[in-house]
Amino acid sequence: MTKKYFGTDGIRGRTNSLPMTPEIAMRVGQAAGKRFLRGAHRHRVVIGKDTRLSGYMMESALTAGFTSVGMDVVLVGPMPTPAVAMLTKSMRADLGVMISASHNPFADNGIKLFGPDGFKLSDEDEAVIEALIDGGADLAEAESIGRAARIDDAQGRYIHFAKATFPEHLRLDGLRVVVDCANGAAYKVAPTALWELGAEVISLGVAPNGTNINDKCGSTHPASLQARVREVRADIGIALDGDADRLIVVDEKGQVVDGDQLMALLARDWARSGKLQGGGIVATVMSNLGLERFVESEGLTLHRAKVGDRYVLEMMREKGCNVGGEQSGHLILTDYATTGDGLVAALQILAALIESGKPASKTLSLFKPLPQLLKNVRFAKGKPLESEGVKQAISAAETRLNGTGRLVIRKSGTEPLIRVMAEGEDETLVAEVVDSICDAVRQAV
């Protein structure tokens, strides 16, 4: 069934344009509130946000929606997405909401919903909420309208939770760490947690002004982190995205380490220590073939899911795995969290680095990636992948690769983009087939 509002990661769009308007946000609050008004207890929803200027507006609209149907609201302010999931479960709330467009520019925003178990909502729940958004919700009687309150210790609760995932016998003393918080939701909690564990912390992207989130910083723009790591001779660099559910690492030489290499490290170390479950890990169709070959060389299995953390998590639960993620750095470690958590993942990588006794460049480079190229083509409307010209270009590219590589073409679930990825042994051929398909898509749009 085609969804009208929900994409692969909640509802997302440009602020003050459908569906990301205050009116729709209020109706989402009413619809989600009605869906989760179950039982006779006093109902509660936890609402967090990142640092976007539009967060104030969307927070107020959602609060109005939830309270109007009789649900109490707990506001926690700027907090990482995984923190909202954790607080939803620990506070016995009926629902959790994160207002964020993740790694997107500041002009976009989004609404992510979590159930009482801290997991993102099922397709069934989203379908019911969509119907209620358009169909209207019953308002509460005057005496049953919900209340809204802001709690001040939410950041401390999350910092305590994140630190508890770090091995008790280890400390970060003597480790110089540069952390780039993307001027986003983790701008306070990430540097504080690292400092409390003993690291010497150099912080970047910790001065949000409402419009600079993800602006030439964070996991999608690591150049400034790379330069800073080399400048201060840091042992490692950590980059989070706007809502801190992604992690990209930079080694002491300033080289970027993506999610594939991080998953390889965790798969190997956790398997050898007996901590890995399910006999393997879950990645997506975008992960490099080099990761698959490495995992198999360790006697493990790599399962591939569709792109999107919800699909990774679904397959993890199906296969019994406790490690999964995406090349982009969205790592899910279900021993600790119900969704991707950049800070918690970083702490596991730091623990592995300390125990190895080796530089990050030696510890975090476990396989040689095959040449891989990903390009995006933006489009305004229509369905370019259904164009005959695009279909012919894809068929021709598959013929040229002739079984020596992989081709993945898909529409983004969070932005109006067609993503074209190819990988193979021949770097020149990979570039040629990607360009040919991108050209066809541009002509189609």
C-alpha positions in Angstrom: 0.0 0.0 0.0 1.3 3.4 -1.0 1.6 5.8 2.0 0.6 9.4 1.7 2.6 10.9 4.6 5.1 8.3 5.9 8.3 7.5 4.1 11.1 5.1 5.1 11.9 7.1 8.2 8.7 8.8 9.4 7.2 11.9 7.8 9.7 14.3 6.3 9.7 17.4 4.0 10.5 21.0 3.5 9.2 23.1 6.4 5.9 25.0 5.8 5.3 22.9 2.7 3.1 19.8 2.7 3.3 17.5 4.6 5.6 19.4 7.0 3.2 22.2 8.1 2.0 23.0 11.6 -1.5 22.0 10.7 -0.4 18.5 9.6 1.8 18.2 12.7 -1.1 19.0 14.9 -3.2 16.4 13.1 -0.4 13.8 13.4 -0.4 14.4 17.2 -4.1 13.9 17.3 -4.0 10.8 15.1 -1.1 9.2 16.9 -2.5 10.1 20.2 -5.8 8.5 19.4 -4.1 5.3 18.1 -2.1 4.9 21.4 -4.9 5.8 23.9 -5.1 2.3 25.1 -6.3 1.4 28.6 -7.6 3.5 31.5 -4.2 4.9 32.7 -3.1 8.5 32.2 -1.4 8.5 28.8 2.0 10.1 28.1 4.1 11.0 25.0 7.8 12.0 25.0 8.7 14.7 22.5 12.3 15.5 21.6 13.8 17.5 18.7 17.0 18.5 17.1 18.3 22.1 16.7 16.4 23.3 13.6 14.7 26.6 13.8 11.4 25.0 12.8 11.6 22.7 15.8 9.9 25.2 18.0 6.9 25.5 15.7 6.5 21.7 15.1 6.9 21.0 18.8 4.1 23.4 19.7 1.9 22.0 17.0 2.4 18.4 18.0 1.9 19.4 21.7 -1.5 20.9 20.8 -2.5 17.8 18.9 -1.6 15.4 21.6 -3.1 17.4 24.5 -6.3 18.0 22.5 -7.0 14.2 22.5 -6.2 13.8 26.2 -2.5 12.7 26.1 0.0 14.3 28.5 3.2 15.6 26.9 6.8 15.4 28.2 9.1 17.8 26.4 12.8 17.0 26.6 14.2 19.6 24.1 17.2 19.0 21.8 18.1 15.3 22.2 19.4 12.6 19.9 16.8 10.3 18.3 18.0 7.3 20.2 17.7 9.2 23.4 14.0 9.8 22.7 13.5 6.1 22.0 15.3 5.2 25.3 13.3 7.7 27.3 10.0 6.6 25.8 10.6 3.1 27.1 12.2 4.0 30.5 9.5 6.5 31.3 6.8 4.0 30.5 5.4 6.4 27.9 2.8 5.3 25.4 4.5 7.0 22.5 7.7 8.8 21.6 8.2 11.6 19.0 11.4 12.9 17.5 11.2 16.1 15.5 14.1 15.9 13.0 15.1 15.5 9.4 18.3 13.7 10.4 21.1 14.6 7.9 19.0 16.9 5.7 19.5 20.7 5.5 17.9 22.9 8.1 15.0 23.9 5.9 13.7 20.3 6.1 12.1 18.7 9.1 10.5 15.5 10.0 8.4 13.5 12.6 9.6 10.1 13.8 7.3 8.0 16.0 8.3 5.4 18.5 6.0 2.9 20.3 6.0 2.2 24.0 8.7 -0.5 23.4 11.1 2.2 22.0 10.9 0.7 18.5 9.8 2.7 15.4 6.2 2.1 14.5 5.0 -0.8 12.4 3.5 -0.4 8.9 0.1 -1.3 10.4 0.3 1.5 13.0 1.5 4.0 10.4 -1.4 3.0 8.1 -4.0 3.6 10.9 -2.4 6.9 11.8 -2.5 8.0 8.2 -6.2 7.3 8.0 -6.8 9.2 11.2 -4.8 12.2 9.9 -7.2 12.6 7.1 -10.3 11.4 8.9 -10.1 13.5 12.0 -9.8 12.5 15.6 -12.2 12.8 18.5 -11.2 15.6 20.9 -11.1 15.1 24.6 -13.7 16.6 27.0 -12.6 19.8 28.6 -11.6 18.1 31.9 -9.6 15.4 30.1 -7.3 17.7 28.0 -3.7 16.7 28.4 -1.0 18.7 30.2 2.5 19.6 28.9 5.6 19.7 31.1 9.3 20.0 30.3 11.9 17.9 32.2 15.4 19.3 32.8 17.4 16.1 33.5 16.8 14.3 30.2 20.3 14.9 28.9 21.8 13.6 32.1 19.7 10.5 31.9 20.8 9.8 28.3 24.5 10.4 29.1 24.3 7.9 32.0 22.6 5.4 29.7 25.3 5.8 27.0 28.2 5.5 29.4 26.7 2.3 30.8 27.2 0.6 27.4 31.0 1.2 27.6 32.9 -1.7 29.2 33.4 -1.0 32.9 37.0 -2.1 32.9 38.0 0.5 30.3 38.5 4.2 30.3 39.3 6.8 27.6 42.3 8.3 29.5 45.0 9.4 27.2 42.9 9.3 24.2 42.5 12.5 22.2 39.2 12.6 20.4 37.7 15.1 18.0 33.9 14.9 17.9 31.8 16.7 15.3 28.2 17.0 16.5 26.9 18.6 13.2 25.4 21.6 15.2 22.7 19.1 16.0 20.9 17.2 18.7 24.0 15.7 20.4 25.9 19.0 20.7 25.9 18.7 24.5 25.6 15.1 25.3 28.3 13.6 23.1 31.2 15.7 24.2 30.1 15.4 27.9 29.9 11.6 27.8 33.3 11.3 26.2 34.9 13.7 28.7 33.3 11.9 31.6 34.9 8.6 30.4 38.3 10.3 30.5 39.0 11.4 26.9 40.6 14.7 25.9 37.8 16.1 23.8 38.0 18.6 21.0 34.5 19.6 19.9 33.3 20.8 16.5 29.7 21.6 15.4 28.5 22.5 19.0 27.2 26.0 18.3 23.7 25.5 16.8 21.9 28.6 15.7 18.8 27.0 14.1 20.1 27.1 10.5 23.6 25.6 10.6 22.6 22.0 11.4 24.5 19.7 9.0 26.0 22.7 7.3 29.4 21.6 6.1 29.8 19.5 9.2 28.8 16.2 10.7 28.8 12.7 9.2 27.8 13.8 5.7 30.5 16.5 5.5 33.6 15.2 7.3 36.2 17.5 5.7 36.5 19.8 8.7 36.8 16.9 11.0 39.5 15.3 8.9 41.5 18.6 9.0 41.0 19.1 12.7 42.1 15.5 13.5 45.4 16.0 11.6 45.9 19.5 13.0 45.6 18.5 16.7 47.2 15.0 16.1 44.1 13.3 17.5 43.9 9.6 18.0 40.5 9.4 16.3 37.6 11.6 15.0 33.9 11.0 15.5 31.2 12.6 13.3 27.5 12.4 14.1 24.6 13.7 12.0 21.9 16.1 12.9 19.9 13.7 15.2 22.9 11.7 16.2 21.7 8.3 15.0 24.6 8.0 12.5 28.3 7.6 13.0 31.3 8.2 10.7 34.8 7.8 12.0 38.1 9.5 10.9 41.4 7.7 11.8 44.5 9.5 13.1 45.7 10.0 9.5 42.5 11.9 8.6 41.0 9.0 6.5 37.3 8.5 6.6 36.1 5.1 7.9 32.5 4.4 6.9 29.8 2.2 8.4 30.9 -0.9 6.4 34.3 -0.9 8.1 32.8 -0.3 11.5 30.4 -3.2 11.1 33.3 -5.4 10.0 35.2 -4.6 13.2 32.2 -5.2 15.4 31.3 -8.5 13.6 34.8 -9.8 14.0 35.4 -8.7 17.6 32.0 -9.6 18.9 32.1 -13.1 17.2 35.5 -13.8 18.7 34.3 -12.8 22.2 31.1 -14.8 21.9 28.9 -11.7 22.0 27.7 -11.8 18.4 24.3 -13.3 17.9 22.7 -14.9 14.8 25.9 -16.0 13.2 26.3 -12.8 11.2 25.2 -9.3 10.7 22.6 -7.4 8.7 23.7 -4.7 6.1 21.9 -3.2 3.1 22.1 -3.6 -0.6 24.3 -0.5 -0.6 27.1 -2.1 1.5 30.3 -2.9 -0.2 31.0 -6.3 -1.6 34.3 -6.2 0.3 32.4 -6.2 3.6 30.5 -9.3 2.5 33.7 -11.1 1.6 35.3 -10.2 4.9 32.4 -11.3 6.9 32.3 -14.6 5.1 36.1 -15.1 5.6 35.4 -14.9 9.4 32.9 -17.8 9.0 29.9 -15.4 9.4 26.9 -14.5 7.2 26.0 -11.1 5.8 22.3 -10.6 5.3 21.3 -7.8 3.0 18.1 -5.7 3.7 16.5 -2.9 1.8 17.9 0.6 2.5 16.4 2.1 5.6 17.1 1.4 9.3 13.6 0.0 9.8 14.3 -2.7 7.2 17.7 -3.5 8.7 16.0 -3.9 12.1 13.2 -6.0 10.8 15.8 -8.4 9.3 17.9 -8.4 12.4 14.9 -9.5 14.5 14.0 -12.1 11.8 17.6 -13.6 11.7 18.3 -13.2 15.4 21.2 -10.8 14.8 22.3 -8.1 17.3 24.6 -6.1 14.9 23.3 -4.4 11.8 23.6 -1.1 9.9 24.2 0.9 6.8 27.3 2.1 5.0 26.2 5.6 5.9 27.0 4.9 9.5 23.5 4.1 10.8 24.5 1.3 13.2 22.0 -0.7 15.2 23.2 -2.6 18.2 20.2 -4.2 19.8 22.1 -5.2 22.9 21.9 -1.5 23.8 19.4 0.3 21.8 16.2 0.0 19.7 17.4 2.2 16.9 20.6 3.6 15.5 22.7 5.4 18.1 25.8 7.2 16.9 27.2 7.8 20.4 26.7 4.3 21.7 28.2 2.9 18.4 31.2 5.3 18.8 31.8 4.0 22.4 31.9 0.4 21.1 34.5 1.5 18.4 36.5 3.3 21.0 36.5 0.3 23.3 37.8 -1.9 20.4 40.5 0.7 19.6 41.7 0.7 23.2 41.8 -3.0 23.5 43.6 -3.4 20.2 46.5 -1.2 21.4 46.9 -0.1 17.8 46.3 3.1 15.9 42.9 3.7 14.5 44.2 3.3 10.9 45.3 -0.2 11.7 42.3 -1.2 13.8 39.5 0.2 11.6 40.7 -0.9 8.1 39.8 -4.6 7.9 39.1 -5.0 4.2 39.8 -3.3 0.9 36.6 -2.0 -0.6 35.8 -2.7 -4.2 35.5 0.4 -6.4 32.1 1.8 -5.7 30.4 4.9 -6.9 27.1 6.5 -5.7 25.6 9.5 -7.4 22.3 11.3 -6.8 20.0 12.9 -9.3 17.4 15.3 -7.9 13.9 15.5 -9.5 10.9 17.7 -8.9 8.1 15.3 -9.9 7.1 12.2 -11.8 8.5 8.7 -11.7 11.8 8.7 -13.7 12.6 5.1 -12.9 9.5 4.1 -15.0 10.9 5.9 -18.1 11.8 3.6 -21.0 15.0 5.5 -21.5 16.1 4.8 -17.9 15.1 1.2 -18.1 17.2 0.8 -21.3 20.2 2.5 -19.6 19.9 0.2 -16.6 19.7 -2.9 -18.9 22.7 -1.8 -20.9 24.7 -1.2 -17.7 23.9 -4.6 -16.4 25.1 -6.1 -19.6 28.4 -4.2 -19.4 29.0 -5.3 -15.8 28.3 -8.9 -17.0 28.3 -10.4 -13.5 31.5 -8.7 -12.4 29.8 -6.1 -10.2 26.6 -4.9 -8.7 24.1 -2.2 -9.7 21.6 -0.6 -7.2 19.2 2.1 -8.4 16.5 3.3 -6.1 14.4 6.3 -5.2 15.3 7.9 -1.8 12.7 7.5 0.9 13.6 10.8 2.5 14.4 13.2 -0.3 13.4 13.7 -4.0 16.5 11.9 -5.3 17.2 8.9 -7.5 20.3 7.2 -6.1 22.5 5.3 -8.6 25.2 3.0 -7.2 27.5 0.6 -9.0 30.5 -1.4 -7.8 32.9 -3.8 -9.4 36.5 -4.8 -10.0 36.9 -2.2 -12.8 36.8 1.4 -11.5 36.5 3.0 -14.9 33.6 0.7 -15.9 31.8 1.5 -12.7 32.1 5.2 -13.3 30.9 4.9 -16.9 27.8 2.9 -16.0 26.8 5.2 -13.2 27.2 8.3 -15.4 25.1 6.6 -18.2 22.2 5.9 -15.9 22.4 9.4 -14.3 22.3 11.0 -17.7 19.2 8.9 -18.6 17.5 9.9 -15.4 18.2 13.6 -16.0 16.7 13.4 -19.5 13.6 11.6 -18.1 13.0 14.4 -15.6 
